[in-house]
Amino acid sequence: MSRRQQVVYLAAAWCLSYPDEELVGRVPLMRAAVAEFRGAVQDFAEVLDQLESMPQMDLQAYYVREFDLSKRHALHLSYWTDGDTRRRGEVLGNFKNTYRQSDILVDTRGELPDYLPMVLEYAATVDLAAGRELLIRYRPSLEMLRLGLLRDGLPHTRVLQAVCATLPGKSPADEQAVMRMAGYGPPTEAVGLDPYDPRLLPVKGA
């Protein structure tokens, strides 16, 4: 089971990353890796087909529009739980502390440490247990991202479904169910975002 999780996490990390030439070159490797496991090919096929069929400039423009500029598809896990609250700095520090506890130095490549592709790659290649703990803790963030991708019809929806399927329990059906999963009310101290924004989801045990 751990091997499947590692493959799913690494393939998902790459599929959710900026599509530079190096990443596009990894498509055959990703196809071969997910083909080892029943059902995994279908979860990644649409994104991999997109990476192979679209011109690279179009791929990059699409990625920037849908992920860098759209809060509906934010890839930073603590955005969904803390938005721009002051508490977010502490949360990001907790991600860094998790990485520091590993024997391998994690290169954040200029990204915030809660960047989902980084968390997934960390789980796949450095520390599966610690990486999964982060994913489980921020499950509501994953589910909100999944629902946003589903609503907008992005092929990456099934990639998020594949990641969520490796975690305990079923995925919630809607945003209200995600709030119930989180188990608390929204944060009250906000800087720059409405403190009652439904995207802001608390994290148990954080």
Buried (B, 14 or more C-beta within 10 A) or exposed (E): EEEBBBBBBBBBBBBBBEBEEEBBEBBEEBBEBBEEBEEBEEBBBBBBEBBEEBEEEEBBEBBEEBBEEBEBBBBBBBBBBBBEBEBBEEBBEBBBEBBEEEEEEBEEEEBBBBBBBBBBBBBBBBBBEBBBBBBBBBBBBBBBBBBBBBEEEBBBBBBBBBBBBBBEEEBBEEBEBBBEBBEEEBBEEBEEBEEEBEBBBBBEEE
